[in-house]
């Protein structure tokens, strides 16, 4: 076998089997390949009639909606953002809001603060400090009064 024949054989092995053509256009496209590969039990690189029937039924029931297609187009064409997957959610580089729903709730997230603003918080702390100082002064005055008797 010559090197050319070897390369041709390897190239033929990489081509997907025509049974992967799920849209019946005579060509195994990217979507056909991705979906058909999911139904190829045993990774035989071809679909049996039962597997094809199962794939057709899944496509009829909206199986393709489980995938995000044409992601490679989001980065080019002068677009200023990129599309990526974080924690199983597709997000662009500007908006990570959808990722927050993948984390569990924080145990203290149900606690509501008793003040609404920072100014109220500062005033409350000053008042507590004044009360604490007054209480300590009263205790000291009582002890001094005992000693003077």
C-alpha positions as a Python dict, from the first residue, in 0.01 Angstrom:
ca = {
    (1, 'X'): (0, 0, 0),
    (2, 'X'): (134, 341, -90),
    (3, 'X'): (121, 643, 135),
    (4, 'X'): (-139, 804, -90),
    (5, 'X'): (-367, 499, -59),
    (6, 'X'): (-316, 495, 316),
    (7, 'X'): (-417, 861, 345),
    (8, 'X'): (-722, 798, 121),
    (9, 'X'): (-830, 505, 341),
    (10, 'X'): (-792, 710, 656),
    (11, 'X'): (-992, 991, 498),
    (12, 'X'): (-1273, 748, 406),
    (13, 'X'): (-1280, 620, 766),
    (14, 'X'): (-1339, 975, 893),
    (15, 'X'): (-1639, 1033, 667),
    (16, 'X'): (-1968, 962, 843),
    (17, 'X'): (-2188, 683, 711),
    (18, 'X'): (-2482, 791, 496),
    (19, 'X'): (-2717, 649, 759),
    (20, 'X'): (-2629, 957, 967),
    (21, 'X'): (-2815, 1173, 711),
    (22, 'X'): (-3129, 1245, 914),
    (23, 'X'): (-3270, 1526, 700),
    (24, 'X'): (-3243, 1311, 383),
    (25, 'X'): (-3068, 1573, 175),
    (26, 'X'): (-2797, 1332, 60),
    (27, 'X'): (-2531, 1497, 273),
    (28, 'X'): (-2435, 1437, 638),
    (29, 'X'): (-2414, 1789, 777),
    (30, 'X'): (-2293, 1901, 1117),
    (31, 'X'): (-2636, 1884, 1280),
    (32, 'X'): (-2704, 1543, 1129),
    (33, 'X'): (-2375, 1413, 1260),
    (34, 'X'): (-2418, 1550, 1615),
    (35, 'X'): (-2772, 1418, 1655),
    (36, 'X'): (-2707, 1082, 1486),
    (37, 'X'): (-2395, 1022, 1694),
    (38, 'X'): (-2615, 1046, 2007),
    (39, 'X'): (-2833, 760, 1880),
    (40, 'X'): (-2547, 539, 1756),
    (41, 'X'): (-2543, 275, 2028),
    (42, 'X'): (-2207, 102, 2049),
    (43, 'X'): (-2033, 370, 1836),
    (44, 'X'): (-2048, 157, 1521),
    (45, 'X'): (-2030, 471, 1305),
    (46, 'X'): (-2359, 387, 1134),
    (47, 'X'): (-2724, 378, 1241),
    (48, 'X'): (-2941, 69, 1230),
    (49, 'X'): (-3305, 98, 1123),
    (50, 'X'): (-3419, 94, 1487),
    (51, 'X'): (-3172, 368, 1579),
    (52, 'X'): (-3278, 577, 1279),
    (53, 'X'): (-3645, 538, 1375),
    (54, 'X'): (-3562, 643, 1731),
    (55, 'X'): (-3368, 947, 1603),
    (56, 'X'): (-3653, 1051, 1371),
    (57, 'X'): (-3903, 1025, 1657),
    (58, 'X'): (-3679, 1231, 1884),
    (59, 'X'): (-3636, 1498, 1614),
    (60, 'X'): (-4012, 1510, 1566),
    (61, 'X'): (-4051, 1569, 1941),
    (62, 'X'): (-3804, 1862, 1942),
    (63, 'X'): (-3475, 1691, 2033),
    (64, 'X'): (-3276, 1951, 1836),
    (65, 'X'): (-3392, 2223, 2075),
    (66, 'X'): (-3166, 2069, 2343),
    (67, 'X'): (-2861, 2205, 2156),
    (68, 'X'): (-2729, 2553, 2085),
    (69, 'X'): (-2644, 2574, 1717),
    (70, 'X'): (-2427, 2818, 1516),
    (71, 'X'): (-2217, 2917, 1817),
    (72, 'X'): (-1909, 2950, 1600),
    (73, 'X'): (-2074, 3248, 1427),
    (74, 'X'): (-2104, 3449, 1749),
    (75, 'X'): (-1734, 3537, 1781),
    (76, 'X'): (-1661, 3651, 1428),
    (77, 'X'): (-1814, 3909, 1203),
    (78, 'X'): (-1703, 4205, 1411),
    (79, 'X'): (-1926, 4121, 1706),
    (80, 'X'): (-1786, 4262, 2029),
    (81, 'X'): (-1886, 3970, 2250),
    (82, 'X'): (-1827, 3601, 2267),
    (83, 'X'): (-2062, 3320, 2356),
    (84, 'X'): (-1955, 3067, 2619),
    (85, 'X'): (-2091, 2800, 2846),
    (86, 'X'): (-2067, 2846, 3223),
    (87, 'X'): (-2214, 2592, 3465),
    (88, 'X'): (-2424, 2441, 3185),
    (89, 'X'): (-2577, 2773, 3074),
    (90, 'X'): (-2500, 2951, 2749),
    (91, 'X'): (-2409, 3315, 2821),
    (92, 'X'): (-2240, 3595, 2636),
    (93, 'X'): (-1949, 3781, 2790),
    (94, 'X'): (-2172, 4074, 2891),
    (95, 'X'): (-2456, 3902, 3079),
    (96, 'X'): (-2389, 3634, 3340),
    (97, 'X'): (-2730, 3674, 3505),
    (98, 'X'): (-2856, 3331, 3399),
    (99, 'X'): (-2564, 3162, 3575),
    (100, 'X'): (-2684, 3285, 3916),
    (101, 'X'): (-2980, 3044, 3898),
    (102, 'X'): (-2740, 2745, 3893),
    (103, 'X'): (-2609, 2813, 4244),
    (104, 'X'): (-2797, 2706, 4559),
    (105, 'X'): (-2964, 2971, 4774),
    (106, 'X'): (-2743, 3119, 5043),
    (107, 'X'): (-2860, 3022, 5395),
    (108, 'X'): (-2876, 3386, 5503),
    (109, 'X'): (-3056, 3514, 5193),
    (110, 'X'): (-3396, 3514, 5371),
    (111, 'X'): (-3278, 3746, 5650),
    (112, 'X'): (-3408, 4100, 5595),
    (113, 'X'): (-3206, 4391, 5736),
    (114, 'X'): (-3386, 4614, 5992),
    (115, 'X'): (-3250, 4931, 5829),
    (116, 'X'): (-3290, 5046, 5472),
    (117, 'X'): (-2992, 5275, 5416),
    (118, 'X'): (-2633, 5311, 5528),
    (119, 'X'): (-2721, 5642, 5698),
    (120, 'X'): (-2985, 5468, 5910),
    (121, 'X'): (-2732, 5198, 6001),
    (122, 'X'): (-2472, 5456, 6114),
    (123, 'X'): (-2733, 5645, 6321),
    (124, 'X'): (-2851, 5319, 6483),
    (125, 'X'): (-2494, 5222, 6575),
    (126, 'X'): (-2427, 5567, 6723),
    (127, 'X'): (-2744, 5543, 6932),
    (128, 'X'): (-2649, 5195, 7057),
    (129, 'X'): (-2303, 5325, 7150),
    (130, 'X'): (-2454, 5620, 7341),
    (131, 'X'): (-2689, 5385, 7527),
    (132, 'X'): (-2400, 5150, 7610),
    (133, 'X'): (-2185, 5439, 7738),
    (134, 'X'): (-2478, 5570, 7947),
    (135, 'X'): (-2535, 5224, 8100),
    (136, 'X'): (-2164, 5188, 8186),
    (137, 'X'): (-2156, 5542, 8334),
    (138, 'X'): (-2460, 5459, 8549),
    (139, 'X'): (-2287, 5144, 8678),
    (140, 'X'): (-1969, 5337, 8761),
    (141, 'X'): (-2165, 5618, 8930),
    (142, 'X'): (-2348, 5362, 9146),
    (143, 'X'): (-2017, 5202, 9253),
    (144, 'X'): (-1865, 5546, 9334),
    (145, 'X'): (-2172, 5636, 9538),
    (146, 'X'): (-2133, 5312, 9741),
    (147, 'X'): (-1770, 5391, 9810),
    (148, 'X'): (-1848, 5746, 9927),
    (149, 'X'): (-2099, 5625, 10188),
}
